[in-house]
């Protein structure tokens, strides 16, 4: 449990930069990623009648990191592509 809290703390600088550069799109993508990760973990634990482990933070870290990676890859690929104008990528 302590490890996941440390991971969330380590992702704060990347989140702040993403929000600074990309505003509400970054916030929305991170929130959706975390929501889907936590929701899907809860759903599958319910369907397979397993013990709920949502409080440990693993799904939250997975969704958080996934949101940041997806957004950074999209932004990098979009701005570095040949023939791609910036207004079409956003």
Buried (B, 14 or more C-beta within 10 A) or exposed (E): EEEBEEBBEEBEEBBEEBBEEBEEBBBEBBEEBBBBBBEEBBEEBEEEEEEEEEEEBBBBBBBBBBBBEBBBEBBEEBEEEEEEEEEEEE
